[in-house]
Amino acid sequence: MKLWKTRKSLFKNKRAKSELAGPERIRRRKELTGTLILAVGMLLMACIYMLASTPERYNLVVGSIAPKTITATRDVVDEITTVQRRQAAAAAVQPSYHPIDGVEAEVLAKLNLVMDEMKAVVNYSDLLLSESECAGKDELVFADTDIAYAESLMPDLKLAPYQLTTLLRSNLDELDLERKLFTSVIKNTLAATISEGQEEQSISSILNLSMNRIDMNMYQNVARSLLRACILPNMVIDNEATQAARQIAYDAVEDVIYKQGENIVESGTRVKSTQLEILRSLGLLADNRIDMNVYMGALIIYVLLSAVLYMLILLFDRDMLTDKRKMSLLMLSLVLTEGLSVVAISLEQPYFAPVALAVLLLTGMVSSSVAITANTIIALVVAALSMGGDSAYAAQMVYMMYMVLVSGPICALMLHKKSQRTRVLLTGILISVSNAVVIFAIAFLTNSDMSAMVDSALWALGGGILSALLAVSFQPIFEVVFNLATTAKLLELANPNQPLLRRLLIETPGTYHHSIVVGNLAEAAAESVGANPLLARVGAYYHDIGKLKRPNYFKENQMGENPHEKTDPYVSAAIVTSHTRDGVQLAQKARLPFEVQQIIAQHHGDTPVMYFYYRAVKDNPDAQINIKDFRYDGEKPTTKEAAIVMLADTIEAAVRTMKNPTPEAIEDFIIQLVRSKLEDGQLSMSPLTFAEMDKICEAFATVMNGVFHERIEYPSVSIKQIREKNEEKIALTRKDTDESGVQTQEALLKRQHDGEPPQPIDANAPQPPRQIREQKPEAKPEVKAEAKAEAKPEVKADAKAEIKTEVAHVVPSAPVKPKPEIKEEAAQAPEAKESAASAQAQKPEAKREEHTGGEISAPVSQSKQGEPKAEAKAAASDEGANTQDKKPAEQKVAETAADTKAHEEPEGAKRE
């Protein structure tokens, strides 16, 4: 059994987890959609950047005339010139040497060997001379065979025929002299070192030393060849050390670089091979070669920007990812701003770029946090644009970044919850000023040319104003396309002449007035917790538009029969709960913003309709009634505004049922209603905190106390009695006036005694004695008691209009301030008769109870829903007043429209 219970609990937990996982999966799917929109937008921005960074291409060859001055689009190395300079530097490095032992002995041995071979050749020439008849060797003629034989005698020294001929004509004494001379000079030369590669210089030095001491023919023809065959360096090159030194010299030569913006080819000059290679490396030649470095760099930059934007959204407004409309608006604003900036840069006026356009649009249509996030991305994008293109320089990158970073917070601060068109233009002026200040500040730091900075500052002023004008132009278009709940859109929807509100007023007047009060409650509560008060008010105006489909099924619109009395409770509950779905359908048809549709769908959550549930239980006491059948099928509020409208809707309807709505009772009742919503879990998905709920309750109590304020009660009057009394007073006045038309003093005293206002007195008329003038009449006790007994607080509703129209001509102007005891006694007595009215007129205090402004209003007391209704009894006056049956005053007020309450109190009356 325990195992079964354990399994059952596990299944319940899995089911609960699956139910919770549903909304989470939906949210993740929405976040994935928002991420894809972000990626597509950034890819589009990268394409724009690549197009803007792709320079113009030229059809040039070596020797062509440049059609225009071509500048470097980025830093580029002149490879050919750089290599030439490096090779020259390496060749200029002297080689490193190290000594070799035994070179002198080897050289001298080689010299003796060669000299011996030369001696053999000379001996052969002597032999030929002895066999010939010539007197000397100069007369000998050597045959080719002789030359060949002589060459064979010298295997270690290769001599040309003319050199061999010179050697054959020499003698042994000369050879011995040369041997000694060369041996001595070579020893001295080797002692001073002969470096590798410098053998020729050493041989020339040896010959110069021996030139005057040897035979000239031998010196010119044989001596150099002899020394070349014998001389060896005793200082050889250290290849490793030499190569290292040359590499150092090679690497020490810096690259020949053309900086971005530097002229490569001047207009009208011939293109050199080195310049042509530079243009080719920059991708400026029309040879179908693409500079992949530009595109690779752009791709990497925008991948990083995408990551930065995604992280900023996660940090500041993660819900943004779930709203594809706002994500689309964000990326469209970024793309639009970048595109217009590219146009300005291509026109060589980068400071005229409307870089503040995105933050102006997003602050007014989305939120300040999203606008600041977009402003950061725009700053980085503008910096990237300043690094590419034909006319942008690195210095512009600094100016543009500072301009964007400074102007962004100004926009967010100025337009936070205040996105009026005129305020956008004012913000554009402030942005212009900030741009100019930034340019001058950086110019002062860098000691730039101030005349050029003035020109740049003027363009920056124009850029700020252009941003504001474009924002004012694009904002209405985006509001329509994306159907956003902007301030301007909400103000438009709050107009009572809107079709839905007009229908609500005409077809369902009770629902309309209920929505108006709910809007007041929601706006006050939203202001107290920092939500959007305008959205809360508009959402409250439209939250019950679904009742337009079946208006007679809702109590506030019923004038007589209640159709629910003849309807099954299940059907009644289905009709009542369907008004949220019907409202959403009407809102979608009218293209109301999604935020308003959300409030319409969520303002009841899944609250049960308890009245019909209890009816079903009562009608079927033995059946098991499932309360889920009587719940709304909407989702619970997910925003502050939707939760506030839910609470305001509940409180407005419930507080009106209170029998004694004192401020303390109203506040306690509101707290109970909010607590019941919490306990039912209706606020579990809303972002409201407990502290904010306390503030909401206080705001609700303040507004509801203003609705249920106390009113003073007015004495009942009879139109017929007033008319007859007025005629009687006019007759007495005529009787008591003298021939000249001036009222006598006796008549004045009589009117004062009757409690009537005095008429004008002629100053020349005879005055009574002072004690008579100061005498104050007193009301008779028996008359006063009779007036108390016969006074009645109710007023016939049919007589209100006649009182206001007819009494205006007969009642003098005097402030109405009824005494508390008269009001309390009049509230308990039947309707006043003529005798009571005359008795009250005798009281001195009655003078202060005359109505002002010529108007008399019927007494009204605040209606309280739920109090029992009583029928008013008719009271006939002694002077023939008509007897009529009327409803109680409390019931009359409930039937009177809210817009007539202002006329129920005479002007200047003091509220109790």
PyMOL commands that set and color helices and strands:
alter all, ss='L'
color gray80, all
select helices_A, chain A and resi 2-53+79-91+103-131+137-139+144-152+161-168+172-191+199-210+216-221+223-230+239-252+273-281+292-316+318-322+324-346+350-352+357-365+368-387+394-415+421-446+450-482+487-493+499-507+509-529+533-542+545-548+551-553+555-557+563-566+569-577+579-589+594-602+610-619+627-630+640-655+663-679+690-707+719-735+745-753+770-773+781-790+797-809+820-828+834-841+844-849+889-895+898-903
alter helices_A, ss='H'
color red, helices_A
select strands_A, chain A and resi 70-71+76-77+97-99+235-237+257-258+263-265
alter strands_A, ss='S'
color yellow, strands_A
deselect
rebuild
show_as cartoon
